[in-house]
Amino acid sequence: MPEGHTIHRLARDHQKQFGGAPVHVTSPQGRFSTGAELVDGMTLRGAEAYGKHLLHRYGPDTVVHVHLGLYGKFTSHTGEVAEPRGQVRMRMVGTDHWADLRGATACEVWTAHEVDTLLDRLGPDPLRKDADPERAWARISRSKVTVGALLMDQKVLAGVGNVYRAEVLFRHGIGPHRSGRDLDRAEWDAVWLDLVELMKVGVRRGRIVTIRPEHDHGDLPVRRGRVGGPRSYVYRRAGLPCRTCGTPVLTEEMVGRNLFWCPTCQPD
């Protein structure tokens, strides 16, 4: 599933490509036809992200809400608008760019009240200037739930996904099975600041980068006949030696996703 940096990058790009001008919106697939008719021809006032949610604001009470889910993807283009290919849920055509949305979990027109209801139930987003890490700390510091599960809970932190969870915990030597209330304030402050910086890098580069240069030996695994996989400390490195101590990286399922950690560098 795309993590928060991907959605913020999309919002930034859509603001540049379509913001401040009328947008022709259609639904070639048909599943978003009613919503497309509501916003077709309106001016996109702004595109923003909150966690894993993308918001296109066309008016004070007219917002297109998109959640990509596991399979959703936007493709952006310039030049002549081509015939739709595949299941295009929403097509946006602006002055110089056009974009297609496929496979999203959600694509719907919301009122301002519905947007506010969503934001009220989400935790702070490390990529937003209005983020308040105290809200997350208030929940984490009182919780018996594991830190590994709390970081994936969008009601605690918005936008953090499986990769950032595994990597930030490794970078700070925190065992994913520790309960939230066993985390001390200094550890939380360090984790929050690191998430802010790592996710900003993700927005700039368009990919997750968590490994420090001194630990990056370029040893990417080979999959399906070609080099693939992320350069990471523990994510998708089950059974491989830890980059800093050599202990085999462990994996298990936690909150429905594969968790990766080093039992030596991240004691519980």
N, C-alpha and C positions, 0 to 999 in steps of 0.2 A: 504494500500500500504506500502511495506517495506520502512522504513526511512533510512537515510544515514548511520547510524551505522551498519545496517544489511549488506549493500553492502561493507563497509570497512572490516567488519569481514569476508565476503566471499572472498574478495581479499587477505586478510592475509592468510586465510586457503588454498586457491588455490595456492598461492605462495609457501607455505610450502609443499603442497601435490604434485604439478606438476611442479614447477619452476625449470629451469635449466636442463630439460631432455625432450626427445622426447615424444609427446603425441599422442595417437591414437584417432582421432576425427571422429565420425560418426553422422548420423542423422537418427535413426530408424524410426521416424515419416515421414521423407522425406522432410520436409519443409526447412531444412537447408542443404540439400545434396550438393549443389554446393559449399557453403561456407566450409563445412566440408572437401570436397575433396581438397580445396586450402590449408588448414592448417594441414591436416592429416600427421602425421609423423614428423612435425616440432617441434623444441624445444621451449617451452614456456619461453620466456626471462623475462617476468614479468607480474604480475597481479596487477592492481591498481583500485582504485575507485575515482570517482569525483561525488559528490552528490549522485544521485540515479543511476548512470551509472557505469557498471563494464566493464573494459577493459583488455582483454588478449592480450598481445603484443608478437607476434611470429616473427616479423621482423620490420625493420624501416618503412615499408609501408604495413604491414599486421597485422591488429588488429581485433580481434573479439569483437564486441560491444554488450553488453547485457543490456536490461532494463527489469526488472521483471514486471513492471506494477502492477496491482491489484492482479493477480493470479499466477505470476511466482514464481518458487521455485527450488532451487538446492538441491539435496540429495547426500550426499557423503558416500562412502562405502570403506571397505577394504576386502581383501580375494577374493574368486573366483567371476568373473564377471557373473552376472545373466542375464537371458533372459530379454529383455526390457518389462516393464509393463506399459500400458497406453501410452499416447502421449508424447514420449520422443523426444523433439526438438533437443537436442544435448547431446551426450555421450562423455565424456572424460575418457580415460583409460591411467593411468601412470604406474610407476614402482610398487607402493604399494597401490595406491588408484584409485578409479574410481568414477565418478560423473555423474548424470543425470540432465538435465534441462527440466522442463515442464512448460507450460503455460505462457511463457514470452511474453511481448508485442513486444520486438525486440530481434533478434539474427541474426547478420549479420557481414560480413567481411568488414571492412572499410580501407581506405587508411589513411596515416598520415594527409593529408589535411582535410579529413572528420572529423577526431578526433579533429583537431585544430579548425575547424568551430564550433563543438559542444562546446568545452571549452570556446571559445570566447563569446558565448552567455549565459553562465552560470555565476551566481554570485559566490562569494567566498564560499568555503566549509570549515566549522569550523573544520573539522577533518584533513585537509591537512596542512602541514607545510608551504606551499607556499601561504596560504590564506591571502588576504589583506582585512581586515574589512573596510578599507576606501572606497573601491569600493561600498560596500553595503550602508554605511552611506551616500555617495554622492547621491544615489538614494532615500533613505528613507527620508533624511532631506529636500528634495525638493518636496516630493509627497503629494498630497491631499488624496491619497488612504489610507484606514484604515491600521493600523499596523497589524491587524489580517490577512488581505489579503496580505500585503507585505511580511510577513514571510513565506507565502506559495508559493510565486512567485520564481521559480527556477532561474529566471534571476536576482533576488536580492540576494537570499541565496540558495545555492545548498545543498540539502540533508535534509533540515528541512521539516518535515511533520506535520500532524495534531496533533499528540500527543505532540511533542516538542513545537509546536506553543502555544497550550493551557497552557501547564505547565510552560513554561518559562515566559509567560506574567503574570500568577498568581504569580509566585515566586518573581516578581519585581513590583507587584501592578499596572500593566499597563492595562488600559481598552482596549479591542481589537478594539473598534470603534473609538479610537483616530486616527487622521490622522498622517501620518509619519512625517510631518513637525512640529507637536506639540510635538514630542518626543525630549527631550533635549539630549545633547551629553553624559552626565554622565549616563543617563538611557540606551542609546545604548551601551556604553562601558560595562556596567554591564551585559546587555543581551547577548552580544557577548561572553564575558568571561564565562558566565554561560553555554551557548550552547556548547562551547568547552569542558568544564569539563563534562557536562551531557552526551554528545555524546561519549566521551572517555569511560565513565562508561558503556555505552551501548555496545561498542565494546568489552570491557573486559568481561562483564557478559552475553552478547548475548540477552539482553532484556533491555527495557527502565526502568530506575529507577530515579524518580524525587522527591519523597517525602522524606523530612527530617525525621530522626528517631523519633524525638519528636512528630511528627504529624502522625505517622503511628500506627494506633490502630488495624490493622489487620482486618478491617471490609470490607472484599471483598464481593461483591454481589453474590448471588447464582443464577446461570443460568442453565436451563435444568438439574436440579437435582444435579448439582455439583458446587463447588466454582469456580468462574472464574472472569475475568476482571483484569485490572491493578491496582496496588496500586498507586493512583494518587491524586492530589489535586482537579482537576475539570474534567479532561477528563473522559467521560462516567459516570459522577456522576450527571446528570441532575435530579433536584428535591431533591437530598440528601443535608443535611446540610454541609455548608463549614467547612472544618476541623479547621479553625482558628477563624471564627466569628459566625458560625451557620446559616447564611443566605442560603436559598435554591439556589443551583447552577442552572444557566440558560443555555439554549441551543437555537441555531438557525442555519440556514444554511448560510455559508459564503464561497464564491468561490467554491461552489459545495461540501463542506464538512461540517460536523456538528461541530459547534464551542461551546465550553463550557467555562463559566466564572462566577465569583462571583461578583455581582453588587456592593457589599459593599467594598470588598477588592480591586476591580479593577475599580474605578470610571473613567468615561470617561471625 
